[in-house]
Amino acid sequence: MNWDQIEGNWKQFTGKVKENWGELTNDEITEARGEREQLIGLVQSKYGKARDEAEREVDTWQRDLN
């Protein structure tokens, strides 16, 4: 699934985001609005991860949606 599809259907994916990154609040997920960079930044800051590690996690999550 490409990121445009995720962004366009963000409300449908918020539950899957919450399943994967349970420490993110509903407000934070909503504010990300499906923007990949926003989600990476949230994962990075909330979990104390390096940027490249957060990117890999988001990429893996995206790939597993298929």
PQR file with spaces between the fields and no chain letter, atoms N, CA, C, O and H, PARSE charges and radii, in Angstrom:
ATOM       1  N    MET     1       0.858   -1.169    0.000 -0.4000 1.5000
ATOM       2  CA   MET     1       0.000    0.000    0.000 -0.0000 2.0000
ATOM       3  C    MET     1       0.905    1.233    0.000  0.5500 1.7000
ATOM       4  O    MET     1       1.875    1.313    0.753 -0.5500 1.4000
ATOM       5  N    ASN     2       0.563    2.183   -0.859 -0.4000 1.5000
ATOM       6  CA   ASN     2       1.405    3.378   -0.891 -0.0000 2.0000
ATOM       7  C    ASN     2       0.914    4.402    0.132  0.5500 1.7000
ATOM       8  O    ASN     2      -0.209    4.330    0.631 -0.5500 1.4000
ATOM       9  H    ASN     2      -0.225    2.118   -1.471  0.4000 1.0000
ATOM      10  N    TRP     3       1.788    5.344    0.418 -0.4000 1.5000
ATOM      11  CA   TRP     3       1.486    6.290    1.495 -0.0000 2.0000
ATOM      12  C    TRP     3       0.323    7.207    1.153  0.5500 1.7000
ATOM      13  O    TRP     3      -0.376    7.661    2.058 -0.5500 1.4000
ATOM      14  H    TRP     3       2.700    5.402    0.013  0.4000 1.0000
ATOM      15  N    ASP     4       0.096    7.491   -0.112 -0.4000 1.5000
ATOM      16  CA   ASP     4      -1.050    8.327   -0.498 -0.0000 2.0000
ATOM      17  C    ASP     4      -2.361    7.663   -0.083  0.5500 1.7000
ATOM      18  O    ASP     4      -3.297    8.342    0.338 -0.5500 1.4000
ATOM      19  H    ASP     4       0.665    7.121   -0.847  0.4000 1.0000
ATOM      20  N    GLN     5      -2.428    6.343   -0.202 -0.4000 1.5000
ATOM      21  CA   GLN     5      -3.628    5.617    0.213 -0.0000 2.0000
ATOM      22  C    GLN     5      -3.814    5.698    1.721  0.5500 1.7000
ATOM      23  O    GLN     5      -4.929    5.871    2.212 -0.5500 1.4000
ATOM      24  H    GLN     5      -1.667    5.791   -0.544  0.4000 1.0000
ATOM      25  N    ILE     6      -2.711    5.572    2.449 -0.4000 1.5000
ATOM      26  CA   ILE     6      -2.786    5.659    3.909 -0.0000 2.0000
ATOM      27  C    ILE     6      -3.247    7.052    4.314  0.5500 1.7000
ATOM      28  O    ILE     6      -4.144    7.201    5.144 -0.5500 1.4000
ATOM      29  H    ILE     6      -1.805    5.431    2.050  0.4000 1.0000
ATOM      30  N    GLU     7      -2.630    8.065    3.727 -0.4000 1.5000
ATOM      31  CA   GLU     7      -2.984    9.444    4.073 -0.0000 2.0000
ATOM      32  C    GLU     7      -4.438    9.748    3.728  0.5500 1.7000
ATOM      33  O    GLU     7      -5.133   10.415    4.495 -0.5500 1.4000
ATOM      34  H    GLU     7      -1.901    7.944    3.053  0.4000 1.0000
ATOM      35  N    GLY     8      -4.894    9.267    2.590 -0.4000 1.5000
ATOM      36  CA   GLY     8      -6.268    9.524    2.160 -0.0000 2.0000
ATOM      37  C    GLY     8      -7.312    8.833    3.016  0.5500 1.7000
ATOM      38  O    GLY     8      -8.457    9.279    3.087 -0.5500 1.4000
ATOM      39  H    GLY     8      -4.330    8.726    1.967  0.4000 1.0000
ATOM      40  N    ASN     9      -6.923    7.749    3.663 -0.4000 1.5000
ATOM      41  CA   ASN     9      -7.852    6.983    4.498 -0.0000 2.0000
ATOM      42  C    ASN     9      -7.381    6.945    5.947  0.5500 1.7000
ATOM      43  O    ASN     9      -7.575    5.950    6.645 -0.5500 1.4000
ATOM      44  H    ASN     9      -5.992    7.387    3.604  0.4000 1.0000
ATOM      45  N    TRP    10      -6.767    8.023    6.392 -0.4000 1.5000
ATOM      46  CA   TRP    10      -6.114    8.060    7.698 -0.0000 2.0000
ATOM      47  C    TRP    10      -7.032    7.634    8.839  0.5500 1.7000
ATOM      48  O    TRP    10      -6.612    6.897    9.731 -0.5500 1.4000
ATOM      49  H    TRP    10      -6.609    8.832    5.825  0.4000 1.0000
ATOM      50  N    LYS    11      -8.270    8.091    8.816 -0.4000 1.5000
ATOM      51  CA   LYS    11      -9.179    7.751    9.921 -0.0000 2.0000
ATOM      52  C    LYS    11      -9.353    6.249   10.045  0.5500 1.7000
ATOM      53  O    LYS    11      -9.540    5.740   11.150 -0.5500 1.4000
ATOM      54  H    LYS    11      -8.611    8.691    8.091  0.4000 1.0000
ATOM      55  N    GLN    12      -9.298    5.539    8.948 -0.4000 1.5000
ATOM      56  CA   GLN    12      -9.441    4.087    8.976 -0.0000 2.0000
ATOM      57  C    GLN    12      -8.182    3.404    9.519  0.5500 1.7000
ATOM      58  O    GLN    12      -8.251    2.280   10.017 -0.5500 1.4000
ATOM      59  H    GLN    12      -9.146    5.952    8.050  0.4000 1.0000
ATOM      60  N    PHE    13      -7.038    4.078    9.426 -0.4000 1.5000
ATOM      61  CA   PHE    13      -5.784    3.478    9.864 -0.0000 2.0000
ATOM      62  C    PHE    13      -5.389    3.862   11.289  0.5500 1.7000
ATOM      63  O    PHE    13      -4.420    3.323   11.824 -0.5500 1.4000
ATOM      64  H    PHE    13      -6.982    4.991    9.022  0.4000 1.0000
ATOM      65  N    THR    14      -6.114    4.769   11.901 -0.4000 1.5000
ATOM      66  CA   THR    14      -5.716    5.220   13.237 -0.0000 2.0000
ATOM      67  C    THR    14      -5.703    4.085   14.252  0.5500 1.7000
ATOM      68  O    THR    14      -4.858    4.065   15.147 -0.5500 1.4000
ATOM      69  H    THR    14      -6.902    5.206   11.467  0.4000 1.0000
ATOM      70  N    GLY    15      -6.623    3.150   14.123 -0.4000 1.5000
ATOM      71  CA   GLY    15      -6.645    2.007   15.036 -0.0000 2.0000
ATOM      72  C    GLY    15      -5.404    1.136   14.890  0.5500 1.7000
ATOM      73  O    GLY    15      -4.856    0.642   15.875 -0.5500 1.4000
ATOM      74  H    GLY    15      -7.310    3.167   13.396  0.4000 1.0000
ATOM      75  N    LYS    16      -4.971    0.957   13.649 -0.4000 1.5000
ATOM      76  CA   LYS    16      -3.771    0.154   13.402 -0.0000 2.0000
ATOM      77  C    LYS    16      -2.526    0.871   13.904  0.5500 1.7000
ATOM      78  O    LYS    16      -1.577    0.234   14.362 -0.5500 1.4000
ATOM      79  H    LYS    16      -5.416    1.358   12.849  0.4000 1.0000
ATOM      80  N    VAL    17      -2.531    2.183   13.817 -0.4000 1.5000
ATOM      81  CA   VAL    17      -1.411    2.964   14.364 -0.0000 2.0000
ATOM      82  C    VAL    17      -1.373    2.778   15.872  0.5500 1.7000
ATOM      83  O    VAL    17      -0.308    2.554   16.449 -0.5500 1.4000
ATOM      84  H    VAL    17      -3.301    2.701   13.445  0.4000 1.0000
ATOM      85  N    LYS    18      -2.532    2.869   16.509 -0.4000 1.5000
ATOM      86  CA   LYS    18      -2.630    2.724   17.964 -0.0000 2.0000
ATOM      87  C    LYS    18      -2.194    1.327   18.411  0.5500 1.7000
ATOM      88  O    LYS    18      -1.554    1.180   19.452 -0.5500 1.4000
ATOM      89  H    LYS    18      -3.396    3.050   16.040  0.4000 1.0000
ATOM      90  N    GLU    19      -2.539    0.305   17.626 -0.4000 1.5000
ATOM      91  CA   GLU    19      -2.116   -1.061   17.936 -0.0000 2.0000
ATOM      92  C    GLU    19      -0.591   -1.178   17.922  0.5500 1.7000
ATOM      93  O    GLU    19       0.000   -1.850   18.767 -0.5500 1.4000
ATOM      94  H    GLU    19      -3.058    0.425   16.780  0.4000 1.0000
ATOM      95  N    ASN    20       0.022   -0.525   16.965 -0.4000 1.5000
ATOM      96  CA   ASN    20       1.469   -0.639   16.795 -0.0000 2.0000
ATOM      97  C    ASN    20       2.247    0.256   17.751  0.5500 1.7000
ATOM      98  O    ASN    20       3.289   -0.139   18.273 -0.5500 1.4000
ATOM      99  H    ASN    20      -0.458    0.021   16.278  0.4000 1.0000
ATOM     100  N    TRP    21       1.739    1.458   17.977 -0.4000 1.5000
ATOM     101  CA   TRP    21       2.422    2.427   18.843 -0.0000 2.0000
ATOM     102  C    TRP    21       1.432    2.905   19.901  0.5500 1.7000
ATOM     103  O    TRP    21       0.903    4.014   19.819 -0.5500 1.4000
ATOM     104  H    TRP    21       0.892    1.779   17.553  0.4000 1.0000
ATOM     105  N    GLY    22       1.194    2.063   20.882 -0.4000 1.5000
ATOM     106  CA   GLY    22       0.179    2.306   21.898 -0.0000 2.0000
ATOM     107  C    GLY    22       0.421    3.515   22.783  0.5500 1.7000
ATOM     108  O    GLY    22      -0.513    4.007   23.416 -0.5500 1.4000
ATOM     109  H    GLY    22       1.623    1.163   20.949  0.4000 1.0000
ATOM     110  N    GLU    23       1.656    4.006   22.841 -0.4000 1.5000
ATOM     111  CA   GLU    23       1.930    5.179   23.673 -0.0000 2.0000
ATOM     112  C    GLU    23       1.492    6.486   23.018  0.5500 1.7000
ATOM     113  O    GLU    23       1.413    7.519   23.683 -0.5500 1.4000
ATOM     114  H    GLU    23       2.415    3.606   22.326  0.4000 1.0000
ATOM     115  N    LEU    24       1.206    6.445   21.716 -0.4000 1.5000
ATOM     116  CA   LEU    24       0.724    7.650   21.046 -0.0000 2.0000
ATOM     117  C    LEU    24      -0.718    7.900   21.458  0.5500 1.7000
ATOM     118  O    LEU    24      -1.528    6.975   21.515 -0.5500 1.4000
ATOM     119  H    LEU    24       1.270    5.607   21.176  0.4000 1.0000
ATOM     120  N    THR    25      -1.025    9.139   21.739 -0.4000 1.5000
ATOM     121  CA   THR    25      -2.399    9.471   22.130 -0.0000 2.0000
ATOM     122  C    THR    25      -3.271    9.584   20.888  0.5500 1.7000
ATOM     123  O    THR    25      -2.770    9.753   19.776 -0.5500 1.4000
ATOM     124  H    THR    25      -0.367    9.891   21.692  0.4000 1.0000
ATOM     125  N    ASN    26      -4.566    9.490   21.089 -0.4000 1.5000
ATOM     126  CA   ASN    26      -5.494    9.665   19.970 -0.0000 2.0000
ATOM     127  C    ASN    26      -5.325   11.038   19.342  0.5500 1.7000
ATOM     128  O    ASN    26      -5.400   11.178   18.122 -0.5500 1.4000
ATOM     129  H    ASN    26      -4.973    9.353   21.992  0.4000 1.0000
ATOM     130  N    ASP    27      -5.097   12.053   20.170 -0.4000 1.5000
ATOM     131  CA   ASP    27      -4.906   13.407   19.646 -0.0000 2.0000
ATOM     132  C    ASP    27      -3.660   13.485   18.768  0.5500 1.7000
ATOM     133  O    ASP    27      -3.688   14.098   17.701 -0.5500 1.4000
ATOM     134  H    ASP    27      -5.037   11.939   21.162  0.4000 1.0000
ATOM     135  N    GLU    28      -2.575   12.869   19.211 -0.4000 1.5000
ATOM     136  CA   GLU    28      -1.336   12.886   18.417 -0.0000 2.0000
ATOM     137  C    GLU    28      -1.543   12.182   17.080  0.5500 1.7000
ATOM     138  O    GLU    28      -1.088   12.662   16.041 -0.5500 1.4000
ATOM     139  H    GLU    28      -2.553   12.371   20.078  0.4000 1.0000
ATOM     140  N    ILE    29      -2.227   11.050   17.111 -0.4000 1.5000
ATOM     141  CA   ILE    29      -2.485   10.304   15.873 -0.0000 2.0000
ATOM     142  C    ILE    29      -3.358   11.123   14.934  0.5500 1.7000
ATOM     143  O    ILE    29      -3.108   11.174   13.730 -0.5500 1.4000
ATOM     144  H    ILE    29      -2.597   10.660   17.954  0.4000 1.0000
ATOM     145  N    THR    30      -4.372   11.757   15.483 -0.4000 1.5000
ATOM     146  CA   THR    30      -5.261   12.587   14.674 -0.0000 2.0000
ATOM     147  C    THR    30      -4.502   13.760   14.062  0.5500 1.7000
ATOM     148  O    THR    30      -4.675   14.070   12.884 -0.5500 1.4000
ATOM     149  H    THR    30      -4.575   11.715   16.461  0.4000 1.0000
ATOM     150  N    GLU    31      -3.663   14.407   14.863 -0.4000 1.5000
ATOM     151  CA   GLU    31      -2.901   15.559   14.386 -0.0000 2.0000
ATOM     152  C    GLU    31      -1.896   15.196   13.296  0.5500 1.7000
ATOM     153  O    GLU    31      -1.533   16.045   12.483 -0.5500 1.4000
ATOM     154  H    GLU    31      -3.522   14.155   15.820  0.4000 1.0000
ATOM     155  N    ALA    32      -1.447   13.948   13.275 -0.4000 1.5000
ATOM     156  CA   ALA    32      -0.502   13.516   12.235 -0.0000 2.0000
ATOM     157  C    ALA    32      -1.156   13.555   10.857  0.5500 1.7000
ATOM     158  O    ALA    32      -0.469   13.703    9.846 -0.5500 1.4000
ATOM     159  H    ALA    32      -1.743   13.258   13.936  0.4000 1.0000
ATOM     160  N    ARG    33      -2.475   13.423   10.814 -0.4000 1.5000
ATOM     161  CA   ARG    33      -3.247   13.534    9.577 -0.0000 2.0000
ATOM     162  C    ARG    33      -2.733   12.637    8.448  0.5500 1.7000
ATOM     163  O    ARG    33      -2.907   12.947    7.269 -0.5500 1.4000
ATOM     164  H    ARG    33      -3.033   13.303   11.635  0.4000 1.0000
ATOM     165  N    GLY    34      -2.110   11.539    8.816 -0.4000 1.5000
ATOM     166  CA   GLY    34      -1.636   10.610    7.799 -0.0000 2.0000
ATOM     167  C    GLY    34      -0.340   11.014    7.152  0.5500 1.7000
ATOM     168  O    GLY    34       0.110   10.365    6.208 -0.5500 1.4000
ATOM     169  H    GLY    34      -1.969   11.287    9.774  0.4000 1.0000
ATOM     170  N    GLU    35       0.268   12.068    7.638 -0.4000 1.5000
ATOM     171  CA   GLU    35       1.534   12.506    7.047 -0.0000 2.0000
ATOM     172  C    GLU    35       2.663   11.636    7.584  0.5500 1.7000
ATOM     173  O    GLU    35       2.870   11.546    8.794 -0.5500 1.4000
ATOM     174  H    GLU    35      -0.097   12.596    8.405  0.4000 1.0000
ATOM     175  N    ARG    36       3.378   11.007    6.685 -0.4000 1.5000
ATOM     176  CA   ARG    36       4.442   10.070    7.054 -0.0000 2.0000
ATOM     177  C    ARG    36       5.482   10.723    7.959  0.5500 1.7000
ATOM     178  O    ARG    36       5.871   10.151    8.977 -0.5500 1.4000
ATOM     179  H    ARG    36       3.209   11.080    5.702  0.4000 1.0000
ATOM     180  N    GLU    37       5.928   11.916    7.589 -0.4000 1.5000
ATOM     181  CA   GLU    37       6.957   12.598    8.377 -0.0000 2.0000
ATOM     182  C    GLU    37       6.477   12.901    9.792  0.5500 1.7000
ATOM     183  O    GLU    37       7.242   12.804   10.751 -0.5500 1.4000
ATOM     184  H    GLU    37       5.611   12.380    6.762  0.4000 1.0000
ATOM     185  N    GLN    38       5.212   13.267    9.911 -0.4000 1.5000
ATOM     186  CA   GLN    38       4.635   13.527   11.236 -0.0000 2.0000
ATOM     187  C    GLN    38       4.639   12.261   12.084  0.5500 1.7000
ATOM     188  O    GLN    38       5.004   12.293   13.259 -0.5500 1.4000
ATOM     189  H    GLN    38       4.590   13.346    9.132  0.4000 1.0000
ATOM     190  N    LEU    39       4.232   11.149   11.483 -0.4000 1.5000
ATOM     191  CA   LEU    39       4.193    9.888   12.216 -0.0000 2.0000
ATOM     192  C    LEU    39       5.600    9.468   12.634  0.5500 1.7000
ATOM     193  O    LEU    39       5.806    9.022   13.763 -0.5500 1.4000
ATOM     194  H    LEU    39       3.935   11.123   10.528  0.4000 1.0000
ATOM     195  N    ILE    40       6.554    9.607   11.743 -0.4000 1.5000
ATOM     196  CA   ILE    40       7.944    9.277   12.077 -0.0000 2.0000
ATOM     197  C    ILE    40       8.413   10.130   13.248  0.5500 1.7000
ATOM     198  O    ILE    40       9.031    9.620   14.183 -0.5500 1.4000
ATOM     199  H    ILE    40       6.387    9.969   10.826  0.4000 1.0000
ATOM     200  N    GLY    41       8.123   11.415   13.201 -0.4000 1.5000
ATOM     201  CA   GLY    41       8.523   12.312   14.285 -0.0000 2.0000
ATOM     202  C    GLY    41       7.887   11.934   15.610  0.5500 1.7000
ATOM     203  O    GLY    41       8.537   12.007   16.654 -0.5500 1.4000
ATOM     204  H    GLY    41       7.621   11.829   12.442  0.4000 1.0000
ATOM     205  N    LEU    42       6.626   11.531   15.581 -0.4000 1.5000
ATOM     206  CA   LEU    42       5.948   11.111   16.810 -0.0000 2.0000
ATOM     207  C    LEU    42       6.580    9.850   17.388  0.5500 1.7000
ATOM     208  O    LEU    42       6.827    9.760   18.590 -0.5500 1.4000
ATOM     209  H    LEU    42       6.099   11.471   14.734  0.4000 1.0000
ATOM     210  N    VAL    43       6.837    8.885   16.521 -0.4000 1.5000
ATOM     211  CA   VAL    43       7.459    7.640   16.974 -0.0000 2.0000
ATOM     212  C    VAL    43       8.846    7.933   17.536  0.5500 1.7000
ATOM     213  O    VAL    43       9.240    7.391   18.569 -0.5500 1.4000
ATOM     214  H    VAL    43       6.637    8.959   15.544  0.4000 1.0000
ATOM     215  N    GLN    44       9.566    8.786   16.850 -0.4000 1.5000
ATOM     216  CA   GLN    44      10.918    9.149   17.277 -0.0000 2.0000
ATOM     217  C    GLN    44      10.903    9.799   18.659  0.5500 1.7000
ATOM     218  O    GLN    44      11.668    9.404   19.539 -0.5500 1.4000
ATOM     219  H    GLN    44       9.245    9.226   16.012  0.4000 1.0000
ATOM     220  N    SER    45      10.048   10.779   18.850 -0.4000 1.5000
ATOM     221  CA   SER    45      10.058   11.516   20.117 -0.0000 2.0000
ATOM     222  C    SER    45       9.408   10.729   21.258  0.5500 1.7000
ATOM     223  O    SER    45       9.907   10.745   22.383 -0.5500 1.4000
ATOM     224  H    SER    45       9.426   11.099   18.136  0.4000 1.0000
ATOM     225  N    LYS    46       8.318   10.055   20.981 -0.4000 1.5000
ATOM     226  CA   LYS    46       7.587    9.351   22.034 -0.0000 2.0000
ATOM     227  C    LYS    46       8.349    8.132   22.548  0.5500 1.7000
ATOM     228  O    LYS    46       8.262    7.786   23.726 -0.5500 1.4000
ATOM     229  H    LYS    46       7.912   10.042   20.067  0.4000 1.0000
ATOM     230  N    TYR    47       9.089    7.493   21.663 -0.4000 1.5000
ATOM     231  CA   TYR    47       9.793    6.268   22.028 -0.0000 2.0000
ATOM     232  C    TYR    47      11.307    6.463   22.166  0.5500 1.7000
ATOM     233  O    TYR    47      12.029    5.510   22.458 -0.5500 1.4000
ATOM     234  H    TYR    47       9.159    7.774   20.705  0.4000 1.0000
ATOM     235  N    GLY    48      11.784    7.686   21.959 -0.4000 1.5000
ATOM     236  CA   GLY    48      13.200    7.973   22.121 -0.0000 2.0000
ATOM     237  C    GLY    48      14.085    7.245   21.127  0.5500 1.7000
ATOM     238  O    GLY    48      15.175    6.788   21.471 -0.5500 1.4000
ATOM     239  H    GLY    48      11.197    8.460   21.722  0.4000 1.0000
ATOM     240  N    LYS    49      13.616    7.139   19.902 -0.4000 1.5000
ATOM     241  CA   LYS    49      14.353    6.407   18.872 -0.0000 2.0000
ATOM     242  C    LYS    49      15.090    7.372   17.957  0.5500 1.7000
ATOM     243  O    LYS    49      14.716    8.537   17.817 -0.5500 1.4000
ATOM     244  H    LYS    49      12.730    7.511   19.622  0.4000 1.0000
ATOM     245  N    ALA    50      16.135    6.863   17.346 -0.4000 1.5000
ATOM     246  CA   ALA    50      16.840    7.632   16.323 -0.0000 2.0000
ATOM     247  C    ALA    50      15.944    7.739   15.096  0.5500 1.7000
ATOM     248  O    ALA    50      15.073    6.897   14.879 -0.5500 1.4000
ATOM     249  H    ALA    50      16.438    5.917   17.460  0.4000 1.0000
ATOM     250  N    ARG    51      16.158    8.760   14.309 -0.4000 1.5000
ATOM     251  CA   ARG    51      15.322    9.004   13.130 -0.0000 2.0000
ATOM     252  C    ARG    51      15.280    7.789   12.201  0.5500 1.7000
ATOM     253  O    ARG    51      14.204    7.380   11.764 -0.5500 1.4000
ATOM     254  H    ARG    51      16.865    9.444   14.485  0.4000 1.0000
ATOM     255  N    ASP    52      16.432    7.219   11.902 -0.4000 1.5000
ATOM     256  CA   ASP    52      16.455    6.091   10.964 -0.0000 2.0000
ATOM     257  C    ASP    52      15.712    4.876   11.522  0.5500 1.7000
ATOM     258  O    ASP    52      15.088    4.135   10.763 -0.5500 1.4000
ATOM     259  H    ASP    52      17.306    7.551   12.257  0.4000 1.0000
ATOM     260  N    GLU    53      15.771    4.667   12.817 -0.4000 1.5000
ATOM     261  CA   GLU    53      15.050    3.565   13.437 -0.0000 2.0000
ATOM     262  C    GLU    53      13.535    3.799   13.356  0.5500 1.7000
ATOM     263  O    GLU    53      12.775    2.877   13.059 -0.5500 1.4000
ATOM     264  H    GLU    53      16.279    5.268   13.434  0.4000 1.0000
ATOM     265  N    ALA    54      13.106    5.026   13.621 -0.4000 1.5000
ATOM     266  CA   ALA    54      11.682    5.362   13.522 -0.0000 2.0000
ATOM     267  C    ALA    54      11.195    5.204   12.082  0.5500 1.7000
ATOM     268  O    ALA    54      10.087    4.719   11.852 -0.5500 1.4000
ATOM     269  H    ALA    54      13.723    5.776   13.862  0.4000 1.0000
ATOM     270  N    GLU    55      12.011    5.607   11.120 -0.4000 1.5000
ATOM     271  CA   GLU    55      11.649    5.448    9.703 -0.0000 2.0000
ATOM     272  C    GLU    55      11.484    3.975    9.350  0.5500 1.7000
ATOM     273  O    GLU    55      10.538    3.605    8.656 -0.5500 1.4000
ATOM     274  H    GLU    55      12.911    6.001   11.307  0.4000 1.0000
ATOM     275  N    ARG    56      12.394    3.138    9.820 -0.4000 1.5000
ATOM     276  CA   ARG    56      12.300    1.698    9.547 -0.0000 2.0000
ATOM     277  C    ARG    56      11.020    1.118   10.150  0.5500 1.7000
ATOM     278  O    ARG    56      10.349    0.301    9.520 -0.5500 1.4000
ATOM     279  H    ARG    56      13.163    3.439   10.385  0.4000 1.0000
ATOM     280  N    GLU    57      10.690    1.535   11.355 -0.4000 1.5000
ATOM     281  CA   GLU    57       9.461    1.036   11.992 -0.0000 2.0000
ATOM     282  C    GLU    57       8.223    1.418   11.188  0.5500 1.7000
ATOM     283  O    GLU    57       7.341    0.590   10.959 -0.5500 1.4000
ATOM     284  H    GLU    57      11.236    2.199   11.866  0.4000 1.0000
ATOM     285  N    VAL    58       8.167    2.671   10.765 -0.4000 1.5000
ATOM     286  CA   VAL    58       7.013    3.135    9.984 -0.0000 2.0000
ATOM     287  C    VAL    58       6.970    2.412    8.640  0.5500 1.7000
ATOM     288  O    VAL    58       5.897    2.023    8.180 -0.5500 1.4000
ATOM     289  H    VAL    58       8.884    3.343   10.951  0.4000 1.0000
ATOM     290  N    ASP    59       8.125    2.232    8.010 -0.4000 1.5000
ATOM     291  CA   ASP    59       8.175    1.512    6.729 -0.0000 2.0000
ATOM     292  C    ASP    59       7.708    0.064    6.890  0.5500 1.7000
ATOM     293  O    ASP    59       6.974   -0.450    6.046 -0.5500 1.4000
ATOM     294  H    ASP    59       8.997    2.548    8.383  0.4000 1.0000
ATOM     295  N    THR    60       8.127   -0.584    7.962 -0.4000 1.5000
ATOM     296  CA   THR    60       7.711   -1.965    8.230 -0.0000 2.0000
ATOM     297  C    THR    60       6.210   -2.015    8.473  0.5500 1.7000
ATOM     298  O    THR    60       5.524   -2.899    7.959 -0.5500 1.4000
ATOM     299  H    THR    60       8.724   -0.166    8.647  0.4000 1.0000
ATOM     300  N    TRP    61       5.701   -1.076    9.249 -0.4000 1.5000
ATOM     301  CA   TRP    61       4.259   -1.008    9.511 -0.0000 2.0000
ATOM     302  C    TRP    61       3.494   -0.849    8.198  0.5500 1.7000
ATOM     303  O    TRP    61       2.494   -1.527    7.965 -0.5500 1.4000
ATOM     304  H    TRP    61       6.258   -0.358    9.666  0.4000 1.0000
ATOM     305  N    GLN    62       3.977    0.056    7.345 -0.4000 1.5000
ATOM     306  CA   GLN    62       3.326    0.299    6.053 -0.0000 2.0000
ATOM     307  C    GLN    62       3.339   -0.963    5.199  0.5500 1.7000
ATOM     308  O    GLN    62       2.324   -1.318    4.600 -0.5500 1.4000
ATOM     309  H    GLN    62       4.790    0.607    7.534  0.4000 1.0000
ATOM     310  N    ARG    63       4.464   -1.632    5.139 -0.4000 1.5000
ATOM     311  CA   ARG    63       4.592   -2.851    4.343 -0.0000 2.0000
ATOM     312  C    ARG    63       3.656   -3.943    4.861  0.5500 1.7000
ATOM     313  O    ARG    63       3.069   -4.687    4.077 -0.5500 1.4000
ATOM     314  H    ARG    63       5.289   -1.344    5.626  0.4000 1.0000
ATOM     315  N    ASP    64       3.520   -4.033    6.181 -0.4000 1.5000
ATOM     316  CA   ASP    64       2.666   -5.076    6.768 -0.0000 2.0000
ATOM     317  C    ASP    64       1.176   -4.818    6.576  0.5500 1.7000
ATOM     318  O    ASP    64       0.364   -5.710    6.821 -0.5500 1.4000
ATOM     319  H    ASP    64       3.997   -3.428    6.818  0.4000 1.0000
ATOM     320  N    LEU    65       0.806   -3.631    6.149 -0.4000 1.5000
ATOM     321  CA   LEU    65      -0.601   -3.338    5.880 -0.0000 2.0000
ATOM     322  C    LEU    65      -1.110   -4.081    4.643  0.5500 1.7000
ATOM     323  O    LEU    65      -2.310   -4.313    4.495 -0.5500 1.4000
ATOM     324  H    LEU    65       1.465   -2.906    5.950  0.4000 1.0000
ATOM     325  N    ASN    66      -0.198   -4.442    3.775 -0.4000 1.5000
ATOM     326  CA   ASN    66      -0.589   -5.116    2.525 -0.0000 2.0000
ATOM     327  C    ASN    66      -1.059   -6.525    2.753  0.5500 1.7000
ATOM     328  O    ASN    66      -1.420   -7.217    1.800 -0.5500 1.4000
ATOM     329  H    ASN    66       0.776   -4.253    3.895  0.4000 1.0000
